[in-house]
Amino acid sequence: MQPIRFELDPSHDHVELNQLLKLVGLCDSGGAGKAMVASGVVRVDGQVELRKTCKIRAGQTVECEGSTIQVVSG
C-alpha cells in the first residue's frame, strides 16, 4: 500500500495523533482515533504509542492498520 503523505499546516509545528488519524481518514472522529491509540494498534516511528494526544511533528512516521502516514512540513 502506498504511504499517505500528510502536510502539516504551516502555522503549526505538530498535530495530535488522534486528530491525524481522523484527518487522513483512518477513523471517523477524534474519539475513534483515541480509541485506536488506546487499543495499541498505532505505532509512531516503529514504537507502539499509547498517548492519544501525542504531538506528531514533521519527519515522523505513523503506522496503523496496514497504513503508513508520512508527516511532512507544509
C-alpha positions in Angstrom: 0.0 0.0 0.0 1.2 3.5 -0.9 2.2 5.7 2.1 -0.1 8.5 3.0 1.6 11.9 2.9 0.3 14.4 5.4 1.4 18.0 5.2 1.3 20.0 8.5 -0.4 23.3 8.4 2.5 25.9 8.1 1.2 27.8 11.1 1.5 24.7 13.4 4.6 22.6 14.3 2.6 19.5 15.2 -0.7 17.6 15.0 -2.2 15.5 17.8 -2.1 11.8 17.0 -5.8 11.1 17.4 -6.6 14.1 15.1 -4.0 12.9 12.5 -5.8 9.6 12.2 -9.1 11.4 11.7 -7.6 13.9 9.1 -6.2 11.1 6.9 -9.4 9.1 7.0 -8.4 6.1 9.1 -11.2 6.9 11.6 -14.4 9.0 11.6 -13.7 11.1 14.6 -11.1 12.2 17.2 -12.8 10.0 19.7 -12.5 7.0 17.4 -8.8 8.0 17.0 -8.3 8.0 20.7 -9.8 4.5 21.0 -7.5 3.2 18.2 -4.5 4.6 20.0 -5.6 3.2 23.4 -6.0 -0.3 21.8 -2.3 -0.4 21.0 -2.6 -0.6 17.2 -0.8 2.6 16.4 3.0 2.9 16.1 5.0 6.1 15.8 8.5 5.7 14.4 8.2 1.9 14.9 7.2 2.1 18.6 3.7 1.4 20.0 2.2 4.8 21.1 -0.5 4.9 23.8 -0.6 8.6 24.3 -3.8 9.7 22.5 -2.8 13.3 22.0 0.9 12.7 21.4 2.4 15.5 19.3 3.4 14.3 15.8 5.9 16.5 14.0 7.3 16.7 10.5 9.7 13.8 9.8 7.8 11.3 11.9 6.0 8.2 10.5 2.8 6.7 11.9 1.6 3.2 11.2 -1.9 2.0 11.8 -3.9 -1.0 10.5 -1.7 -1.5 7.5 -1.4 2.1 6.5 1.7 4.3 6.8 1.5 8.0 7.3 4.5 10.2 6.5 4.2 13.6 8.1 6.0 16.5 6.3 6.1 20.2 6.9 3.7 22.3 4.9 
